[in-house]
Amino acid sequence: MMSHKTSTLFLLVLLLFSIHFLPCSYAQTVTVHVTPRPAAVFVPTQALGAGVDGLNEGAVAVVYTPANLKAMRSAGLRPLTYRLRTELGVEAWHWNPFGTWSGNGEGYWTSSSKPDSMISRCFGYKLPRRGNTIDQANNDGYSRIDDGDPSTFWKSNPYLDKYFTGEGNAAHPHWVLINLGRKRPINAIQIAWGKPYAQQYEVQYWTGSDESTDEKSIDDTLGEGQWRTFAHGLITKGVGGQAILSLCKSSLKTRYVRVCMTEGGGGASEDGDIRDRLGVAIREIKLGTLNTEGRLHDCLIHAPDGTRQTVIFTSSTDPWHRAIDRDPHVEQPGFDRVFHSGLTCGQPVLMPTGLLYDTPENAISELKYLRACGYPVNRMELGEEPDGQYCSPEDYGAVYIQWADALHRVDPSLQLGGPSFQTAIDGWVTWPDARGDCSWLRRFLRYLKIRGHTSDFAFFSFEWYPFDNICAPPAPQLALEPRLLENSLARLQAEGLSTHIPWIISEYGYSAFAGQTEMEMPAALLNAEIAAQFLTLGGSMAYLYGYEPDGPIREKDGCDSWGNLTLLLSKSQSQSLQPLPTFYAAQLLTQQWALPGSNERHSVYRVSSDIHNRFGLPLVTAYALHRPDGLWSVLLLNKDPKAAHPVSVRFSTPGSKVASFQPGSDLYQYGPAQYQWHPNKAAGFPSPNLPPVHSRLGGSVVTLPAYSISVLRGRVQTSP
């Protein structure tokens, strides 16, 4: 699961959102608005998909068995995307275990492009020059800047140097951000520089919402303040080495301190790989106050342990690594295993390339391998979640252009895109630039446009896990989610995202965190709604996360709630699979709502409902299709956890005619009568666990059980 953040304000709203739903004993109306032009069109076999991801060591062979693969395919999800866990874990990706180093068992790696042997699994390699304390994957690494070891060091990404970007280094400043956890008095810093060192840099402090509260996270402060340089924090002729720098006469209280470096390269050797000589390197930082004797009282915690050391973030990290750095805990499924699994269903696969912690040579080799094998790939996603790792849009743009140029030399027709944003309910923001602009997307698009590379951005992708608080009551969340998604898409368009390129949800699910709700009906309701609503709003593809069978887990730092994002429950290698609500929701979408296996266009029409809670949010939402077989199909979601709702589905046409489903139309329903989850930590189980029930519409009214998914499908007739 991919991590993300939502605002504290949003979570507070949810806590106050203890809704008492208003039951309805009489039939209310769901109206399908049949207009001359549909709201959107899509092809089910191209639009409703799923993703495969990195797994625990040894799990690829367990998951990719004929029985498992058959069960996964039976959900009906056709397009496939390959997710890249190494990019989230600050790791370099050896997508082919065979390849070459730039040095002797170390340096910069390029996987072999020759299909000499089948790739069953591949691996990530931890970066020994890592700068970030926290990552977005297993979060089991640490920063070398405050690990207490002077022999280790962080180094910036050489591909952001003017040698590769063609721009002055001030256009891509390197930075180290220190999160002190709470406001502390600061008046001095000690930096032990490595080589190369910064020749020009500023030591800055953040002013903003953190001045009034210590509880806000770093994400909440983005866009709510500015960086200011300490009175004596500007250095224009850095000489490297190690020295204590007095920043101001009187201590200044702050929570965030940043070292912003605009010119590096100092003291670099002329020998070896040029990438090893570009950028800046820091061995250790101490920060705090000077006493009367000139000694620094260091307030940082230095430890080779990401759970203990003071939290550090850096602008980038050098992808240099060694053969000994292989991550022993995670593996990715190999390309050949995936493409031979049947999961691709003959469709082009949305493939990734490593970007933030990789090289363009490795990306070129990957594309050559895929082409040599004849695997269908027409789109490649460059990197994953750069915003979640605080990469600036300009830095992402600089490496994006380099990778685009390299890949298009191999295949000019290849469509490139990204950035696979992590979920951000309040917008995708970053530190303000000189204009005061905090929009990550607008600044990235501007960067490409100025450099004449807008055409290299052929599709946009983002992830959608709307709820961090997996232990909050799900009913208010279900009611609120459609508004969140619609507002987020509107914001993207307002910030300049073209509607003439495909918009893709590269991952979606209830939450990026594990919890019981994901094993219950609310997860099925939410997943069905996300896919249907996104396509109604004009989205091109939606990839469900959790394709691989798995069992309940508990988040390390979460509440005592066990769950997982998965379609199929599997607690051990020998245990048979059990479908979960998300599985049956996927089947209802792909095999009942849409025409199964159809490669023809389906028209989506907007639907309104007069069934609301007391806050004005719809209790029943619906999504209508006119299918190529001439049938109408309406997906009906009752998000009321307590009450059934009798509804009448009406079709309103431009000629003021009203139509309804003919008696005998097909009705498929799935709810608590078919499924109940019994929590018991890792041993939780479902009972009953039955598929959706099928019946025929007997009259004009259909009753939607509480917390249920229904699909009503048939022909319509005009009322007399």
C-alpha positions, 0 to 999 in steps of 0.5 A: 500500500502506498502512503499519503497524508490528509489534512488535520482539518479534514480529520477533525471534520470526520470526527465531528461528522457523527451522522444519524441517518434518516430512514425512508419507508417510502420509495424515493427516486433515482433519476438518470438524465438522458441528454443528447451527449453522455457525460463520458464514454469508456471501453471496459476492457481498457478502463477497469484494471488492477495493479501488481506490486512488490511483495515480501521476500519469497512471496512472488512464487507463492502468489503467482500460482495457476490457482491464484492467477485464475482466481485473480483474473475471475474478478474481470479486471482487464488492464494491468499496471506494474507498481514500483515499490523500490521508488518509494523505498529510496532504492535503486531497481535492478529490474533484471538481476543480470547487468553491469556496474559502472565500477567493480561491484558498485556504482551505477547499475544498468540491467541487461536488455538481453532476454537471455533468461526468464526474469521471475523476480527482481530486487531493490537495492538500498542507497548507502548515500540516503538522505531521508529518514522516512520513506513511503514503503517499509520505512526501515531505512535511515538518513546518513546525515544524522546516523552518528557515523562520520564515515557515511554521508548523504549525497545529492542526485548528480542528474540535477547538476548543470552537467546534465540539466544544462541549467545553472545549479541555482535552478535546482538547489539541493537542500537538507530539511531538519524536522525538530519535532517541536519548536526549539531555540536555535542559533548555531549549526555544525556541518561536516561536509563530504566531497563534493561540498557546497560553495554557496548555501543558506541556513534557513528557518520556516515561518508559518503555522508551526509557529502557533502549534507543534502538532501539525505535520510537515505536510500541513505546513506546506504553503502556509509560510516561507523560508527565511535565512538566519541573520548570519546564515548566508555563505558565499564562499564555502570551503568544506571541512567542519566548523561551527557556524553562528547563525544569529545573536539571540536564539530563535525558536523554530521547528524546521531548519533547512540548509539550501545549497545553490552551488556545489562541486567543491573539492571534488576529485577529477578521477572516476565516474563524473556522476560520483563527483557532481552535487553535494555531500554531507557527513553529519549535521549538528544543530542547536545553541552555543553556550558561553564557552562557544560549545554547541549544545546539539538538539539532534538525535544521531542514530542509524535507526529511522525510528530514533534519529531526528527526522531528515528530508533531502531534495534528492539522493544519489543512486550510487550503491553496491552489490551488498546493498540488496534489500533482503525483505522485498522483491518485485515480480519479474517482467517475464513472470507477469507477462506470462501470467495471463494477468495482462489479458493481452492488453498493454501494461502501464509500466514504470521506470525508476526515476528518483533513484535510478539512471536513464541508462537503466530506463533505456535498457528496460524499454529495449528488453520489453521491446525485444520480448514483444511485450505490449507496452505503450505507456511508461510512468516515470517514477512514483510519488515524487510529491510524497518524497518532497521532490520539487516539481522543478527537480522532477521536471529536470530528470523527467526531461532527461528520461523522456529524451533517452526513452524517445530515442529508442521509441518516439511513439512511447507515451510518457507520463506520471507523476503518480501523485500520492493522495492529497485531499487538500491539493498537491502542494510544495514549498513556495517558489519565488512567485509564492506559488505552492502548486506542485502541478502548475509549477511542473507543467510550467517547467515543461512548457518553458523548455518545450517539452509539454508534448512529452507529458502524454498522460497524468496519473495519481493515486486515490486512497481518501482516508488516512483514519482507518479506524474512524466510522466508515459511513460518514467517509463513504458519504463524503468521498464523492465530493472529495474526488470531484473537488480534487479533479476540479482543482487539477483542471484549474491548475492547468492540467489538460483534459485532452490527455488521459487521466489515470488513477494508477492505484485506488483503495479505501486507505493506504493504511491497513484496517478492518474496514478494508475487509468489510462492505464499506470497502466494496462500496467505496471501491465501486464508487471510485471507479464508476465516479471517475469514469463518469467525470471523464477519467480514462483508467482506474487501477484497483490496488490489492490484486494479490491474495493476502491476509489481515495485517496491522499497521505499526503505528495505527489503531488496533485494527487488522485488515488489508487491501486485497480482493482475495483472502489467503492466510497461508500457502496451503489455504484456499482463497476466499473472495472478499467484498472488493472482489464481488464489487469488481465482478459486479462492475465488470460482468454485470454493470458493464458488458463483460469483455466488451471492447466497445464504447459504453456511454455514461450518463449522470444520475441524481438521487433525492435520498440524502442524509441530514448534511445534504450528502447523498445516501444513495448514489448511482451511475448509469450506462447505456451499453453497446448491447442496447441495455441500460445498466444502473449501479446503485450504492446504498451507503446507509449502514442501518436502513434499506431504501426503496427506490424507483429508477426513472429516465428523464429525456430531453423531450420531457418523456419519463421512462423506467426499467421494464418488469423482469429486468435483471437485478444483482444485489450484494450486502450484509446478507451475503457477507459478514466479517468476523475480526480476530486479528490475523485470524479474522474470517468471513461468514457468511461469504456468498456471491451477489444474488440475482433476481428479476424486477417485479415492479417499479420499485427496488429495495436497496439493503443497508450497506449494499451494492446493486446493479439493475439492468435491462430495457426501458419503456416510456411511461404511459 
